[in-house]
């Protein structure tokens, strides 16, 4: 029941906001500017990702260097008494 209420409330608020934006050219300009800036930011992130991906794929692959296993001292054997 609560989810339905919030869904319907969200739709109603969205419709009211859309109507007010369509009535006000100044508000529409603000929204358009925000959308443009968001697209520019997304494009910059995508471009940076592609550049970094190209750097990584162009770097020569080095074989993994394995360190020698550390030697552990031998376990002490329990002392048993002979009678």
C-alpha positions, 0 to 999 in steps of 0.5 A: 500500500505504501509503495503504491502511494509513493509511486502515485505521489511521484508521478503526480509531482513529476507531472506538476513539475513538467507543467510548470517547466513548460509554462516558464521559459526561464525554468526551461533554460535552467533545465536545459543548461543543467542537462547540457552540463550533465552531458558534457560531464558524462562525455568527459568521463567516458573520454577519460575512461577510453584513454585509460583503457587504451593506456592499459591495453597498450602497455606491454604485458609483464609475466607475473613475478613469483616470490620464492616461498618462505621456508618454514622451520620443520615441526618438532616431533613430540618426544616419547619416553621409552620404558 
